[in-house]
C-alpha cells in the first residue's frame, strides 16, 4: 500500500497520526484547567498542584508534537 506524501516528502498518514496523538495529549491540560477554574480555593487543594503541573507537562509534549508534525522542513 502506497502512502501519499506531501511536497516536502513526509508521509501524510504519519503527519495525521502525530497531530491526532498531540490532540489526545492536550486533553489532560484542558481537564486540569477546568478543575482549577471550578475550584473555589486552590490553596485548600495544594496536594493536587503537582498533579496539575504534570498534566500541563503532558500537554506541553502534545503541543510540541503538533508543532513538529505541521512544521515544514527547513522553515
Order of alpha helices (4+ residues) and beta strands (2+ residues): alpha-alpha
